[in-house]
C-alpha cells in the first residue's frame, strides 16, 4: 500500500512535492457558480436562500423555517442523553479555560506633556459560525460548534449567529442545537453552502449580517468565504487536513498508524506523513496501516488519501526530520520520540504540536482545550490557530496637548512634505501659527 521512501532522495522529493502542492482547488466553472450564488443572495435575499435550500437540502423548506424557533431549541434537550450533555460540558470547560488566557487588554500611556496614547480592544458586534451538515445532519460536527463559538463568546461578541444546512425534513440534529445553546449562540439559521455565507456577509430580511465569518466547509463554502472577504472578516481559508509524525526507535507502530488514519479518514485529499529514523518503525507502521484499515468504516476514503498523499519516509536523523517538517509546516505535528520536550525548540512551523506517545491528535480535536481550527497547506509558516483575538478589533487612541504638538510639529511637517502631502503639513502648521479654540472665544 505504501512504499517506504528515503529522504533525501529524488523519489522522496518527487513524492513530497506532490503532497505539498496539493490543493482543494476549484475549476473556473465552480468559481463562476459561487459568484452567481452570492449575487443571487445579495439581490434576492431570503427568496434565494429558500430556493437553494429546497434544491439541495430540504425540499419543503419555507421562509418561516429559516430561523430555528424556541420550541425546537427546548425540544432538543429532550432528545440527547445525560452522558452526551456531561461530555459536552466538560469539553466546554476545558476549551474555555484555555481560551480565556488569550484575552488581551486595552492599554494606555500618558506623558507629562499631556500626550495620551493607547490601544482600545473591543469585540466585533456580530459573528457568524458556519457548521457543515455532516452526512446530511447524521454526524453533527459538535467540535466545530465548540471551537468556533467559545472564542467568540469569550471575546465578548454579543450577536453570535450559527448557520448550518438542515436535514431533508427541515430539522437540525438535536446534538448540534444543544451544543450551540451551551456555548452561547444567540440565533440559528437553517441554511448552508455558499448561499449561507452570502447571507451572513450581506444580510437578508431573516438573517442579519455579521462582521466576521468563521467555520469549515466544502469548496463552495471556502470559495464563498474568499469572495466575501473584505465585506466581512474571515478566519482561515483551510485546505485538506494534514498530520506529520516524527518518530524514533522508541515509538509504537500501531499508535503511529492509528494517528495517520485519524487524518486520512477525513477526506481523500488529506495528507498523513511519517518521518522516522528507524527502519523497523517504518516497516511496522506500514503493516499496521494495512491491518487497521480493514476495520475502519471510512476505509475507502482513508485508503485513497494514503495512496495519493500519504507517505512513510526514512530520514538520516531527527535534525533532518525537523528540517523537513519546518519546510512543510504541517497542520498537526506529532512528536513520538523518546524525549519530545527536548525537541520542542526545533519546531518552527506547525499549526499544533502533540508531544509524546499519549497525545494523539484527537485529544486536540475535541477535548484538551486549544483550538482545532488550524492553518493548512504550509500556511503555518505565517498563520495561527483561530483564537479569541480573531473576534477582536484593536483601535489606536491618540491625544496631543499643545505642548506636545509644538515639540513634534516640525518633525511631522518635514515627513509630510517629503511625501508630497502639503495638506497634512498644513493641518499641523495652522495650529502652531494660530490660536487654540479656547483662545479665539
C-alpha positions in Angstrom: 0.0 0.0 0.0 2.8 2.4 1.0 6.4 2.1 -0.1 8.9 3.3 2.5 11.0 6.1 0.8 14.3 7.6 1.8 14.7 11.3 2.3 16.6 13.0 0.8 16.3 11.2 -2.5 14.9 12.1 -5.9 11.9 9.7 -5.4 11.3 11.1 -1.9 11.5 14.7 -3.2 9.0 14.0 -6.0 6.5 12.4 -3.6 6.8 15.3 -1.1 6.4 17.8 -3.9 3.2 16.1 -5.0 1.9 16.2 -1.4 3.0 19.8 -0.6 1.4 21.3 -3.8 -2.0 19.5 -3.5 -4.8 22.0 -3.2 -8.5 21.6 -2.8 -8.8 23.7 -5.9 -11.8 24.8 -7.9 -12.2 24.9 -11.6 -13.4 28.1 -13.3 -17.0 26.8 -13.6 -17.3 26.2 -9.9 -16.0 29.6 -9.1 -18.5 31.2 -11.6 -21.2 29.2 -9.9 -20.3 30.6 -6.5 -20.1 34.1 -7.8 -23.6 33.7 -9.2 -24.9 32.2 -5.9 -23.6 35.2 -4.0 -25.1 37.6 -6.5 -28.5 35.9 -6.1 -28.3 36.2 -2.3 -27.3 39.9 -2.5 -30.1 40.7 -4.9 -32.9 38.4 -3.7 -32.1 37.7 -0.1 -34.4 35.2 1.6 -36.0 34.1 -1.6 -32.7 32.9 -2.9 -31.9 31.1 0.4 -35.2 29.2 0.3 -34.8 28.3 -3.3 -31.3 26.9 -2.9 -32.2 25.1 0.3 -35.1 23.5 -1.3 -33.0 22.4 -4.2 -30.1 20.9 -2.3 -31.1 20.2 1.3 -34.8 20.3 2.4 -37.4 20.2 -0.4 -40.2 21.5 1.8 -38.3 24.5 3.3 -40.5 27.6 3.8 -39.4 31.2 4.6 -40.6 30.9 8.2 -38.4 27.8 8.6 -35.1 29.7 8.0 -34.7 30.6 11.7 -34.7 27.9 14.4 -37.6 28.6 16.8 -37.6 28.5 20.6 -39.7 25.3 20.7 -37.1 23.5 18.6 -34.3 24.6 20.9 -36.2 23.4 24.0 -37.1 20.1 22.4 -33.5 19.4 21.5 -32.6 18.9 25.2 -35.1 16.1 25.5 -33.6 14.2 22.6 -30.0 14.0 23.9 -28.9 11.9 26.8 -27.1 12.9 30.0 -23.9 11.2 29.1 -23.6 13.4 26.0 -24.5 16.5 28.0 -21.9 15.8 30.6 -19.2 15.1 28.0 -20.2 18.3 26.1 -20.0 20.5 29.2 -16.6 19.1 30.3 -15.2 19.8 26.8 -16.6 23.4 27.1 -14.9 23.8 30.5 -11.5 22.7 29.0 -11.8 24.9 25.9 -13.0 27.9 27.8 -10.1 27.6 30.3 -7.5 27.6 27.6 -9.1 30.4 25.5 -9.6 32.8 28.5 -5.8 33.2 28.7 -5.9 34.7 25.2 -7.9 37.8 26.2 -5.7 40.9 25.5 -6.2 44.1 27.5 -6.6 47.7 26.4 -3.6 49.7 27.4 -2.7 53.4 27.6 0.4 55.5 28.1 0.5 59.1 29.3 3.2 61.6 29.2 4.0 64.7 31.4 3.4 67.0 28.4 -0.2 65.9 28.0 0.4 63.1 25.5 -2.2 60.2 25.7 -1.5 57.1 23.6 -3.2 53.8 23.7 -4.9 50.8 22.2 -8.5 50.0 22.8 -9.6 46.4 22.4 -13.2 45.7 21.6 -15.1 42.7 20.2 -16.8 42.8 16.8 -20.6 43.4 17.1 -21.7 40.1 15.4 -20.0 36.9 14.2 -21.3 34.1 12.1 -20.4 30.4 12.6 -20.6 28.1 9.6 -21.2 24.5 10.7 -21.2 21.9 7.9 -24.1 19.4 7.7 -22.1 16.3 8.4 -23.6 13.5 6.3 -26.9 15.2 5.9 -27.0 16.0 9.6 -26.5 12.5 10.9 -22.9 13.1 12.1 -23.2 16.6 13.7 -19.9 18.4 13.9 -20.1 19.3 17.6 -16.4 20.1 17.9 -16.8 22.8 15.2 -19.5 24.5 17.3 -17.3 24.5 20.3 -14.0 25.6 18.7 -15.7 28.4 16.8 -18.3 29.5 19.3 -16.4 29.6 22.5 -13.6 32.0 21.5 -16.2 34.4 20.1 -18.2 34.4 23.3 -15.1 34.9 25.4 -14.2 37.8 23.2 -17.5 39.4 24.1 -19.4 39.1 20.8 -23.0 40.0 21.6 -24.7 38.6 18.4 -23.4 35.1 17.7 -25.2 33.6 14.7 -24.9 29.9 13.6 -25.9 28.6 10.2 -26.0 25.0 9.1 -27.7 23.1 6.3 -31.0 21.5 7.5 -31.7 17.8 7.2 -34.0 16.6 4.4 -37.0 17.0 6.7 -36.0 20.6 7.6 -34.7 19.8 11.1 -31.3 20.2 12.6 -29.6 17.4 14.6 -30.6 18.0 18.3 -27.0 17.4 19.5 -25.9 20.4 17.4 -28.8 22.5 18.7 -27.8 21.7 22.3 -24.1 22.4 21.7 -24.9 25.8 20.1 -27.0 26.8 23.1 -24.4 25.6 25.6 -21.7 27.8 24.0 -24.0 30.9 23.9 -25.1 31.1 20.2 -27.8 33.8 20.1 -29.5 32.8 16.8 -29.5 29.8 14.5 -30.5 29.6 10.8 -31.2 26.6 8.6 -29.2 27.4 5.5 -25.8 26.3 4.2 -23.2 26.3 1.5 -22.2 29.4 -0.5 -25.7 30.9 -0.1 -25.4 30.7 3.7 -22.1 32.5 3.6 -23.6 35.2 1.4 -26.5 35.6 3.9 -24.0 36.2 6.8 -21.9 38.6 4.7 -24.7 40.7 3.1 -27.7 40.2 5.4 -31.2 39.3 4.4 -34.6 40.0 5.9 -34.3 36.9 8.1 -30.6 36.8 8.7 -28.8 39.9 9.9 -25.3 40.5 8.5 -22.3 39.9 10.7 -18.8 41.3 10.9 -16.7 38.1 11.0 -17.5 34.7 9.4 -15.7 31.6 10.7 -16.0 27.8 10.3 -15.1 24.9 8.0 -16.8 23.8 4.8 -16.5 22.3 1.3 -15.1 24.0 -1.8 -18.3 26.1 -2.2 -18.0 27.4 1.4 -14.3 28.1 1.0 -14.7 30.0 -2.2 -17.6 32.0 -0.9 -15.6 33.0 2.2 -12.7 34.1 0.0 -15.1 36.1 -2.2 -16.8 37.9 0.7 -13.6 38.6 2.5 -13.4 42.4 2.7 -17.2 42.6 3.2 -16.6 40.7 6.4 -13.6 39.3 8.2 -12.9 35.6 7.8 -10.8 33.1 9.8 -8.8 30.8 7.6 -9.1 29.5 4.0 -8.5 26.0 5.2 -7.4 23.2 2.9 -7.4 19.4 3.4 -6.4 18.1 6.8 -2.8 17.1 7.5 -0.8 15.2 10.0 3.0 14.7 10.2 4.5 12.4 12.7 8.2 12.4 13.7 9.2 9.1 15.3 12.3 7.4 16.6 13.0 3.9 17.7 11.0 4.4 20.9 7.7 4.9 19.1 4.9 2.4 18.7 3.9 1.5 15.1 0.3 0.7 16.0 -0.1 4.1 17.6 1.5 5.9 14.6 -0.7 4.0 12.2 -3.9 4.9 14.1 -2.9 8.6 14.2 -2.2 8.6 10.5 -5.6 7.1 9.8 -7.3 9.6 12.1 -6.5 12.3 9.4 -6.6 10.1 6.3 -10.3 9.3 7.1 -11.3 13.0 6.8 -11.3 13.0 3.0 -9.4 11.7 0.0 -7.3 14.9 -0.1 -6.0 14.6 3.4 -2.3 14.1 4.0 -0.7 11.7 6.5 3.1 11.5 6.7 5.6 9.7 8.9 9.2 10.7 9.2 11.3 8.2 11.1 14.9 7.4 11.8 14.2 3.7 12.4 13.6 1.2 9.6 11.7 -1.2 11.9 9.3 1.5 12.9 8.7 2.4 9.2 8.0 -1.2 8.2 5.9 -1.9 11.3 3.8 1.2 10.6 3.0 0.1 7.0 1.9 -3.3 8.3 -0.3 -1.7 11.0 -1.9 0.6 8.4 -2.9 -2.4 6.3 -4.3 -4.2 9.4 -6.2 -1.2 10.9 -7.6 -0.1 7.5 -9.7 -3.3 7.3 -11.7 -2.3 10.4 -12.1 1.4 9.5 -15.7 2.4 8.5 -14.2 5.1 6.2 -11.7 2.7 4.7 -12.1 3.7 1.1 -11.6 7.4 1.9 -8.6 6.7 4.0 -7.0 4.4 1.5 -7.3 6.9 -1.3 -5.8 9.6 0.9 -2.9 7.4 1.9 -2.2 6.2 -1.7 -2.3 9.8 -3.1 -1.0 11.9 -0.3 0.4 9.6 2.4 4.0 8.7 2.9 6.4 6.8 5.2 9.9 8.3 4.9 13.2 7.2 6.3 15.4 10.1 7.4 19.1 10.0 8.5 18.5 11.7 11.9 16.0 13.8 13.9 17.6 17.0 12.7 16.7 16.1 9.1 13.2 15.3 10.2 12.7 18.6 11.9 14.2 20.5 8.9 11.8 18.8 6.6 8.8 19.3 8.9 9.6 23.0 9.2 9.7 23.2 5.4 6.3 21.5 5.1 4.7 23.5 8.0 2.1 20.8 8.8 -1.3 21.5 10.4 -0.8 18.8 13.0 2.7 17.7 14.1 3.1 14.7 16.5 6.5 14.1 18.2 6.6 10.4 19.0 10.2 10.4 20.2 12.0 9.4 23.3 12.2 12.9 24.7 9.8 15.2 22.9 10.3 18.1 25.3 13.9 18.5 24.4 12.9 18.6 20.7 10.1 21.2 21.1 12.5 24.1 20.4 13.4 22.6 17.0 9.8 23.2 15.7 9.5 26.5 13.8 6.3 25.9 11.7 3.3 23.9 12.8 -0.4 24.6 13.5 -0.4 22.5 16.6 2.2 20.2 18.3 1.3 17.0 20.1 4.0 15.7 22.5 4.6 12.1 23.4 3.0 8.7 22.8 0.0 9.5 25.0 -1.1 12.5 23.0 -2.9 11.5 19.8 -4.1 14.4 17.6 -7.8 13.5 18.5 -7.3 15.0 22.0 -6.8 18.4 20.4 -9.7 18.0 18.1 -12.3 17.5 20.8 -11.3 17.9 24.4 -7.9 19.3 25.6 -8.6 23.0 25.1 -6.5 24.5 22.3 -8.4 25.4 19.2 -8.5 22.8 16.3 -9.1 25.4 13.6 -5.5 25.4 12.3 -3.6 26.7 9.3 -3.1 24.1 6.5 -1.2 23.8 3.2 2.0 25.2 4.6 0.4 28.4 5.9 1.6 27.6 9.4 4.7 29.5 8.3 2.8 32.7 8.9 -0.7 31.9 10.2 -2.0 30.8 13.5 -5.0 28.9 15.0 -8.4 30.5 15.5 -8.4 32.4 18.8 -10.2 34.9 20.9 -8.3 37.6 19.0 -10.0 36.5 15.8 -13.1 38.2 17.1 -11.5 41.4 18.4 -10.7 44.8 16.9 -7.7 46.8 18.1 -8.2 50.6 17.9 -5.4 53.1 18.4 -6.2 56.1 20.7 -4.1 59.3 20.4 -4.4 62.7 22.2 -1.8 65.5 22.0 -1.6 68.7 24.1 -0.5 71.9 22.6 2.9 71.4 24.3 3.3 68.0 22.6 2.4 69.3 19.2 4.8 72.2 19.5 7.5 69.7 20.4 6.8 67.3 17.5 5.3 69.6 14.9 8.4 70.4 12.9 9.2 66.7 12.5 5.7 65.8 11.5 5.6 68.6 8.8 9.0 67.6 7.5 7.9 64.0 7.0 4.6 65.0 5.4 6.3 67.3 2.9 8.8 64.6 2.0 5.8 62.5 0.9 4.4 65.4 -1.0 1.4 65.8 1.3 1.1 69.5 1.9 -2.3 69.2 3.4 -1.0 67.0 6.2 1.7 69.5 7.0 -0.7 72.4 6.9 -3.0 70.8 9.4 -0.1 71.0 11.9 1.2 74.4 10.8 -2.1 76.2 11.1 -2.3 75.1 14.8 1.3 76.1 15.6 0.9 79.6 14.0 -2.6 80.3 15.2 -4.5 80.4 18.5 -6.2 77.4 20.0 -10.0 77.1 20.0 -10.4 78.4 23.6 -8.2 81.4 22.9 -10.4 82.6 20.0 -13.5 83.0 22.1 
